[in-house]
Amino acid sequence: HSWLKNGGSTDFATDPGLFIERERSACGCRRVAMSDQEVRTWKPTPAGDVWCYVGRFLSFWCYPAILPYAFLSYHEVTVENARRFRIYSAGLGLLGSALGHTLVWRRFGRTAPMGIAGLGLAHVAGQSLVAVSWDLCYAYMFGIANQLINILSVNRHENRLNAGRLNGPRVLVVGNGPSACEGEQLGDKIDKFDEVIRFNNFQTKVAGMSAWVGTKTTVHFSDGVLYPTFTEYHVPGATIVLSLFMDRLIMAGSYYILRGGADLQYRLTSRFLMDPDITWIKKENIDRLKKLLGLKGVKHPTSGMLAIDYFVNKPGVELPVCIHGFDFFMGPKIHYFHEHEPLYERINNNIGVNMHSPHLEKIYVEKLIAEGKVKFLKDMPK
């Protein structure tokens, strides 16, 4: 993959000159005139569908082949790079498939009797392993690259945030740390802000939590799990921002594969990512924040840190931006809704924490507080 070229603008979220207006009838999504009243071409689905578990089992075998790209690939998210990765995935996938299946056949198949029944258990197992660990993996990557070409061509400049249409100047970013449900109940105070930003698998629907964290959500920042596409986390009318989609090409691909491939929600994921009202943080802003935090290698900012930085620098926002429920992973629990999280999400949480540097984010937030740009909600005047 090292021959992929960098280049081209990555500001797909705001520059209308970079887009191709076209209908997307193949995935059931077309460009429509968007207003503040959303027109969705996708519907969220409940978690726990049987096909999700089938997809997660099949995708498990793909991780060894995908992990090198996750740690070594730093190519920018451009249409040109997506096209090149599509060619690369097809070529390497076919070559590796031919080699793998031939080696298995030479080892187990040449002496076996003809016919399926006579193939032998070792031969069938070997061919199946090549199919799920290599063939499926590169089929995923080819399909993802093909989809990214279409996704990056959608005009998103009418997205509410891209167009600068804030609901008002007062902004609150609600974190998922346990402190959000400790101390004074601030739910009513939270709901009075013009913009209330939450992220990932936040919860307000569990009985009693709204008194602490409120119910209002105007912006939903999401990582690659695409929580807004789950019924449990979907908020009708909220503007959706994909936190790290533009970080790297492989990261953009993960936004597709985790829901479209691992959960076998191909059609839903396609329609979601082709929705012109879904947007993302620009590459230059991600890189700037990484530099300010001092992050190296594959480390990247949390969705919460990206949300704070986005609104601190957003024209029309009244400073300080208020924050609530930010604990920087310092306690024994990661989220205030820990007891209500499925095991799969708890595992993801513990893996994800290692991709961040919460102590550096804490230092930077303290700096923003000292500069008067950020303030904890509990410290605001009554």
C-alpha positions in Angstrom: 0.0 0.0 0.0 3.0 2.3 0.2 2.6 3.4 -3.4 -0.7 5.3 -2.7 -0.1 9.0 -3.3 -1.1 11.8 -1.1 -2.5 14.9 -2.5 -5.6 17.0 -3.2 -7.7 18.9 -0.9 -9.4 17.1 2.0 -11.9 19.9 2.8 -14.8 17.9 1.4 -17.1 19.0 4.1 -17.3 22.7 3.3 -16.0 23.5 -0.2 -18.8 23.0 -2.8 -16.3 23.3 -5.6 -14.9 19.9 -4.7 -18.1 17.9 -5.1 -19.9 16.1 -7.9 -23.7 16.5 -7.8 -25.2 13.2 -8.8 -28.1 10.9 -7.8 -27.2 7.9 -5.8 -30.2 5.7 -6.8 -28.1 2.5 -6.6 -28.1 2.7 -2.8 -31.4 4.5 -2.5 -30.0 7.9 -1.7 -30.1 11.0 -3.8 -29.1 14.6 -3.3 -32.1 16.6 -2.1 -32.6 20.2 -1.1 -31.9 20.1 2.6 -33.4 22.5 5.1 -33.3 22.5 8.9 -36.1 19.9 8.7 -34.1 16.8 7.9 -34.9 14.4 5.1 -33.4 11.0 5.9 -33.0 8.2 3.4 -31.9 5.8 6.1 -33.5 4.4 9.3 -31.7 3.3 12.4 -32.0 -0.4 13.4 -31.9 -2.1 16.8 -28.7 -3.6 18.1 -28.4 -7.4 18.5 -29.8 -8.5 15.2 -28.8 -12.1 14.4 -27.0 -10.9 11.3 -24.8 -8.6 13.4 -23.4 -11.6 15.3 -22.9 -13.6 12.1 -21.0 -10.6 10.6 -18.9 -10.1 13.7 -17.9 -13.8 13.7 -16.9 -13.7 10.0 -15.0 -10.4 10.4 -13.1 -11.7 13.4 -10.9 -13.7 11.0 -10.0 -10.6 9.0 -8.3 -8.7 11.7 -4.7 -10.2 11.2 -4.7 -9.0 7.6 -6.2 -5.6 8.4 -4.1 -4.7 11.4 -1.0 -3.8 9.5 -3.0 -1.1 7.6 -4.4 0.3 10.8 -0.9 0.9 12.2 1.2 1.6 9.1 -1.1 3.3 6.6 -1.3 7.1 6.8 -2.6 8.1 3.3 -5.0 11.0 3.1 -8.7 10.7 2.5 -9.1 11.6 -1.2 -11.0 10.2 -4.1 -7.7 9.6 -5.9 -6.3 7.5 -3.0 -9.6 5.6 -2.7 -9.4 4.7 -6.4 -5.8 3.6 -6.0 -6.6 1.5 -2.9 -9.4 -0.2 -4.9 -7.0 -1.3 -7.6 -4.4 -2.3 -5.0 -7.0 -4.3 -3.0 -8.3 -6.1 -6.1 -4.7 -7.0 -7.2 -3.3 -8.1 -3.9 -6.5 -9.9 -2.9 -6.6 -12.0 -6.1 -2.9 -12.8 -6.0 -3.0 -13.8 -2.3 -6.2 -15.8 -2.9 -4.7 -17.8 -5.7 -1.5 -18.5 -3.8 -3.3 -19.4 -0.6 -5.9 -21.7 -2.1 -3.2 -23.4 -4.3 -0.9 -24.0 -1.3 -3.8 -25.6 0.6 -4.7 -27.8 -2.4 -1.1 -28.9 -2.9 -0.9 -29.8 0.8 -4.2 -31.5 1.4 -6.1 -31.8 -1.9 -4.0 -33.6 -4.4 -4.2 -37.0 -2.7 -7.9 -36.7 -1.8 -10.6 -38.5 -3.8 -12.6 -36.5 -6.3 -15.9 -34.9 -5.2 -16.9 -32.8 -2.2 -17.5 -35.7 0.0 -13.9 -36.9 -0.6 -12.1 -33.6 0.0 -11.2 -34.4 3.5 -11.8 -32.3 6.7 -8.3 -30.8 6.7 -8.6 -29.6 3.1 -12.1 -28.1 3.6 -10.9 -26.4 6.8 -7.8 -25.0 5.1 -9.7 -23.6 2.1 -12.3 -22.1 4.5 -9.6 -20.4 6.6 -8.1 -18.8 3.4 -11.6 -17.7 2.4 -12.5 -15.9 5.7 -9.0 -14.6 6.6 -7.9 -13.4 3.2 -10.6 -13.5 0.5 -13.3 -11.9 2.7 -10.8 -9.3 4.1 -9.8 -8.0 0.6 -13.3 -8.2 -0.6 -14.2 -5.9 2.3 -11.4 -3.5 1.4 -12.2 -3.5 -2.3 -15.9 -2.7 -1.5 -15.0 0.0 1.0 -12.6 1.7 -1.4 -15.4 1.7 -4.0 -17.9 3.1 -1.6 -15.5 5.9 -0.4 -15.2 7.2 -3.9 -19.0 7.8 -3.9 -19.1 9.0 -0.3 -16.4 11.6 -0.9 -18.3 12.9 -4.0 -21.4 13.9 -2.1 -22.0 17.7 -1.6 -22.2 18.4 2.1 -22.0 22.2 2.1 -25.7 22.5 3.1 -25.1 20.6 6.3 -26.3 22.9 9.1 -22.9 23.3 10.8 -21.0 23.6 7.5 -23.4 26.4 6.5 -22.9 28.2 9.9 -26.5 27.8 11.0 -26.1 27.5 14.7 -29.2 27.3 16.9 -27.6 30.0 19.1 -24.3 31.1 20.6 -24.4 29.2 23.9 -22.8 25.8 23.6 -22.4 22.8 26.0 -20.5 19.6 25.3 -21.7 16.8 27.5 -19.0 14.1 28.3 -19.7 10.5 29.1 -17.6 10.4 32.3 -19.1 9.1 35.6 -19.0 12.7 37.0 -21.9 13.6 34.7 -24.2 11.7 37.1 -22.6 12.9 40.3 -23.2 15.9 42.5 -25.9 18.4 41.6 -28.5 17.3 39.1 -28.0 19.7 36.1 -30.4 18.2 33.5 -32.7 21.2 33.4 -29.7 23.6 33.1 -28.2 21.5 30.3 -31.4 21.5 28.2 -31.5 25.4 28.2 -28.3 25.7 26.1 -28.7 26.5 22.4 -26.4 23.7 21.3 -26.0 20.5 23.3 -23.3 18.2 21.9 -23.0 14.6 22.9 -21.0 11.7 21.4 -20.7 8.0 20.7 -23.0 5.8 22.8 -24.3 8.4 25.2 -27.5 7.6 27.1 -30.3 9.8 28.2 -33.2 7.4 27.8 -32.4 5.2 30.8 -34.9 6.0 33.6 -33.6 8.7 36.0 -30.5 9.7 33.9 -32.2 12.8 32.3 -32.3 14.5 35.7 -28.5 14.5 35.6 -27.6 14.8 31.9 -30.7 16.3 30.4 -32.5 15.1 27.2 -31.6 17.7 24.6 -29.1 16.8 21.8 -28.5 19.0 18.8 -25.2 17.5 17.6 -24.1 13.9 17.8 -20.4 13.2 17.3 -19.7 9.6 16.4 -16.8 7.3 16.0 -16.6 4.4 13.5 -19.2 2.3 15.3 -21.8 4.8 13.9 -23.9 4.8 17.0 -26.5 7.1 15.4 -27.6 4.2 13.1 -28.6 2.2 16.2 -32.2 2.8 17.4 -30.9 2.9 21.0 -28.7 6.0 20.3 -30.4 7.7 17.5 -31.7 11.3 18.1 -34.2 12.5 15.5 -33.2 16.0 14.3 -29.6 16.0 15.7 -26.8 17.0 13.3 -24.3 14.1 13.0 -20.6 14.7 12.9 -18.1 11.8 12.1 -15.2 12.7 14.4 -12.2 11.1 12.7 -13.4 10.2 9.3 -10.9 12.5 7.5 -7.9 11.5 9.7 -6.6 8.7 7.4 -7.9 6.7 4.5 -7.9 3.5 6.6 -9.8 5.4 9.3 -12.5 6.5 6.8 -12.7 2.8 5.7 -13.2 1.7 9.3 -16.3 3.9 9.5 -17.8 1.7 6.8 -16.5 -1.7 7.7 -17.5 -1.7 11.4 -21.1 -1.2 10.6 -21.4 -2.3 7.0 -19.1 -5.3 7.2 -18.9 -6.5 10.8 -22.6 -5.9 11.4 -23.7 -6.9 7.9 -25.6 -3.6 7.6 -24.3 -2.8 4.1 -27.3 -1.0 2.8 -27.9 1.0 6.0 -24.3 2.1 6.2 -24.2 3.1 2.5 -27.3 5.2 2.8 -26.1 6.8 6.1 -22.7 7.8 4.7 -24.2 9.0 1.5 -26.6 11.3 3.4 -25.5 14.9 2.5 -26.5 16.1 6.0 -23.9 13.9 7.6 -20.5 15.7 8.0 -17.1 15.3 9.5 -14.2 17.3 11.1 -11.8 18.6 8.5 -8.3 16.9 8.2 -6.5 20.2 8.9 -8.4 20.6 12.2 -7.6 17.1 13.3 -3.9 17.5 12.5 -3.8 20.9 14.3 -5.4 19.4 17.4 -3.0 16.5 17.4 -0.1 18.9 17.3 -1.5 21.0 20.1 -2.0 17.8 22.2 1.4 16.4 21.3 0.0 13.1 19.9 2.3 10.8 18.0 1.8 7.7 15.8 -1.6 6.2 15.7 -2.8 8.1 18.8 -5.7 10.4 18.1 -8.0 12.8 20.0 -11.2 11.5 21.6 -14.6 12.5 20.1 -15.1 14.7 23.1 -11.9 16.6 22.7 -12.6 17.1 18.9 -16.1 18.4 19.8 -14.6 20.9 22.3 -12.0 22.1 19.9 -14.5 22.4 17.0 -16.9 24.7 18.9 -14.1 26.7 20.6 -13.0 27.7 17.1 -16.5 27.9 15.5 -17.5 31.4 14.4 -20.7 32.5 16.2 -20.0 30.6 19.4 -20.0 32.5 22.6 -17.0 31.7 24.8 -16.5 30.0 27.1 -17.8 26.8 25.7 -19.3 24.8 28.7 -18.4 21.2 29.3 -19.8 18.6 31.7 -18.9 15.0 32.5 -15.3 15.1 31.3 -13.2 12.9 33.6 -10.4 12.0 31.2 -10.7 8.2 32.0 -9.2 8.8 35.4 -11.5 6.6 37.5 -12.3 2.9 37.6 -15.3 3.4 35.3 -15.2 4.9 31.8 -18.8 6.0 31.3 -21.6 7.1 33.5 -23.8 4.4 31.9 -21.3 1.6 32.5 -23.9 -0.7 34.1 -26.2 -0.4 31.0 -23.5 -1.0 28.3 -23.5 -4.4 26.5 -20.3 -6.5 26.9 -19.3 -5.8 23.3 -19.3 -2.0 23.9 -17.3 -2.4 27.2 -14.6 -4.4 25.3 -14.5 -1.7 22.6 -14.2 1.0 25.3 -11.1 -0.6 26.9 -9.5 -1.1 23.5 -10.3 2.4 22.4 -8.8 4.1 25.5 -5.4 2.9 24.5 -5.7 4.8 21.2 -6.0 8.1 23.1 -3.8 10.2 25.5 -6.3 11.4 28.1 -3.6 12.9 30.4 -2.6 15.2 27.5 -6.2 16.1 26.8 -6.7 17.0 30.5 -3.6 19.3 30.3 -4.9 21.0 27.2 -8.4 21.5 28.5 -7.0 23.1 31.7 -5.1 25.5 29.4 -8.3 26.4 27.6 -10.0 27.0 30.9 -7.2 29.3 32.0 -7.6 31.2 28.8 -11.3 31.6 29.4 -12.3 29.6 26.3 -13.8 26.6 28.2 -15.6 26.3 31.6 -17.1 23.4 33.5 -20.8 23.7 33.9 -20.6 23.3 37.6 -18.4 26.4 37.8 -20.8 28.6 35.8 -22.7 31.3 37.8 -26.0 30.2 39.1 
